[in-house]
């Protein structure tokens, strides 16, 4: 391999290491040092995740209702009938808390 190819490969591996190892590790470290962790308070990471999930979940729920696909599903189709319901209940319960 030429020096240029080795340099490009090294940079690519370095970027992948940052993206896949260092950034998640930093997120975990910040989460573990949160004052709400281990107490009765809700950790800040949970609030951030909830705020980032809410618009996506709303779009999915509105599209699912508008499509009417659940009306034509068989009752034995667990993933199509029960999982969306339970997911919505847990989401709304977390929102209410």
C-alpha positions as CSV (number, residue, x, y, z in Angstrom):
1,X,0.0,0.0,0.0
2,X,1.1,3.5,-0.6
3,X,1.5,6.0,2.1
4,X,-1.5,8.0,1.0
5,X,-3.7,4.9,1.1
6,X,-2.4,4.1,4.6
7,X,-3.1,7.6,5.7
8,X,-6.7,7.5,4.4
9,X,-7.3,4.1,6.0
10,X,-5.9,5.3,9.4
11,X,-8.1,8.4,9.3
12,X,-11.1,6.3,8.5
13,X,-10.4,3.9,11.3
14,X,-9.8,6.7,13.7
15,X,-13.2,8.3,12.8
16,X,-14.9,5.0,13.2
17,X,-13.4,4.6,16.7
18,X,-14.6,8.0,17.7
19,X,-18.1,7.5,16.4
20,X,-18.6,3.9,17.6
21,X,-16.6,3.9,20.9
22,X,-15.8,7.2,22.3
23,X,-19.1,9.1,21.8
24,X,-21.2,6.3,23.3
25,X,-18.8,6.0,26.2
26,X,-19.1,9.8,26.8
27,X,-22.9,9.6,26.8
28,X,-22.7,6.8,29.3
29,X,-20.2,8.7,31.5
30,X,-22.4,11.8,31.4
31,X,-25.5,9.7,32.3
32,X,-23.7,8.1,35.3
33,X,-22.6,11.4,36.7
34,X,-26.1,12.9,36.5
35,X,-27.4,14.0,39.9
36,X,-30.8,12.4,39.2
37,X,-29.2,9.0,38.8
38,X,-29.7,6.8,41.9
39,X,-32.2,9.2,43.5
40,X,-35.9,9.8,43.2
41,X,-35.3,12.4,40.5
42,X,-35.7,11.6,36.8
43,X,-32.2,11.7,35.1
44,X,-31.7,14.4,32.5
45,X,-30.9,11.8,29.9
46,X,-34.4,10.3,30.3
47,X,-35.9,13.8,29.6
48,X,-33.7,14.3,26.6
49,X,-34.6,10.9,25.2
50,X,-38.3,11.5,25.8
51,X,-38.2,14.9,24.0
52,X,-36.3,13.5,21.0
53,X,-38.7,10.5,20.8
54,X,-41.9,12.4,21.1
55,X,-42.2,13.9,17.6
56,X,-41.2,10.6,15.9
57,X,-43.7,8.7,18.0
58,X,-46.5,11.2,17.2
59,X,-45.8,11.0,13.5
60,X,-45.9,7.2,13.7
61,X,-49.1,7.1,15.7
62,X,-50.9,9.6,13.4
63,X,-49.8,7.6,10.3
64,X,-50.9,4.3,11.9
65,X,-54.4,5.7,12.7
66,X,-54.8,7.3,9.3
67,X,-53.8,4.2,7.4
68,X,-56.5,2.1,9.1
69,X,-54.2,-1.0,8.8
70,X,-55.0,-2.2,12.3
71,X,-58.7,-2.7,11.4
72,X,-57.9,-5.4,8.9
73,X,-55.4,-7.4,11.0
74,X,-56.2,-10.8,12.5
75,X,-56.4,-11.0,16.3
76,X,-53.6,-13.6,16.3
77,X,-51.2,-11.0,14.8
78,X,-49.6,-10.0,18.1
79,X,-47.0,-7.6,16.7
80,X,-49.6,-5.8,14.6
81,X,-52.4,-5.5,17.3
82,X,-50.9,-5.6,20.8
83,X,-47.4,-4.2,20.6
84,X,-48.5,-0.8,19.2
85,X,-51.1,-0.6,22.0
86,X,-48.7,-1.5,24.8
87,X,-46.0,0.8,23.4
88,X,-48.5,3.7,23.4
89,X,-49.7,3.0,26.9
90,X,-46.1,2.9,28.2
91,X,-45.2,6.0,26.3
92,X,-48.2,7.9,27.7
93,X,-47.6,6.6,31.2
94,X,-44.0,7.9,31.0
95,X,-45.3,11.3,29.6
96,X,-47.7,11.6,32.5
97,X,-45.1,10.9,35.2
